[in-house]
């Protein structure tokens, strides 16, 4: 498999995994019983772990560069959420 095909496959898998995380999160929130909630919560945690591994692989290859947020923007955001509590 060439690098371009691997990148496209990883991008597709990452997108699909993010979608699964969203579905599992909503399933967890909307669960009516503890057993169903636990099942969705476990699936969500597993999907988040998978998403992180895919992201790490892509970042290592340089396919998903992450920009560092400026420190003042981080501080402003932190302050905003602290004020909400």
C-alpha positions in Angstrom: 0.0 0.0 0.0 1.4 3.4 -0.9 1.5 6.3 1.5 -1.3 8.2 -0.2 -3.6 5.2 0.1 -2.7 4.7 3.7 -3.3 8.3 4.5 -6.8 8.2 2.8 -7.7 5.1 4.7 -6.5 6.6 8.0 -8.5 9.8 7.3 -11.6 7.7 6.6 -11.2 5.5 9.7 -10.6 8.6 11.9 -13.7 10.3 10.6 -15.8 7.2 11.1 -14.4 6.7 14.6 -15.2 10.3 15.5 -18.8 9.6 14.3 -19.0 6.5 16.5 -17.7 8.5 19.5 -20.5 11.0 19.0 -23.2 8.2 18.7 -21.9 6.4 21.8 -21.8 9.7 23.7 -25.4 10.4 22.9 -26.3 6.8 23.7 -24.7 7.2 27.1 -26.5 10.5 27.8 -29.9 9.1 26.8 -29.6 5.7 28.4 -32.6 4.9 30.6 -31.0 2.1 32.6 -27.6 1.6 34.3 -26.8 -1.5 32.3 -27.5 0.3 28.9 -25.5 3.3 30.1 -22.6 1.2 31.1 -22.6 -0.6 27.7 -22.6 2.7 25.8 -20.0 4.2 28.2 -17.6 1.2 27.6 -18.1 1.5 23.9 -17.4 5.2 24.0 -14.2 4.7 26.0 -13.0 2.0 23.6 -13.8 4.3 20.6 -12.0 7.2 22.2 -8.9 5.0 22.7 -9.1 3.9 19.1 -9.5 7.5 17.9 -6.4 8.5 19.9 -4.3 5.7 18.4 -5.3 6.7 14.8 -4.6 10.3 15.5 -1.2 9.5 17.0 -0.3 7.4 14.0 -1.4 10.2 11.6 0.4 12.9 13.6 3.6 10.8 13.7 3.4 10.6 9.9 2.8 14.4 9.6 -0.7 13.9 8.2 -2.5 15.6 11.1 -0.5 18.5 12.3 -1.8 20.2 15.4 -1.2 23.9 15.9 -0.3 25.0 19.4 -2.8 27.6 20.8 -1.3 30.8 22.0 -0.9 30.9 25.8 -3.2 34.0 26.2 -6.0 32.2 24.3 -5.6 29.2 26.6 -5.7 31.5 29.7 -8.8 33.3 28.4 -10.6 30.0 27.8 -9.7 28.6 31.1 -10.9 31.8 32.9 -14.2 31.7 30.9 -14.9 28.2 32.1 -13.8 28.8 35.7 -16.3 31.7 35.8 -19.1 29.4 34.7 -18.7 27.2 37.8 
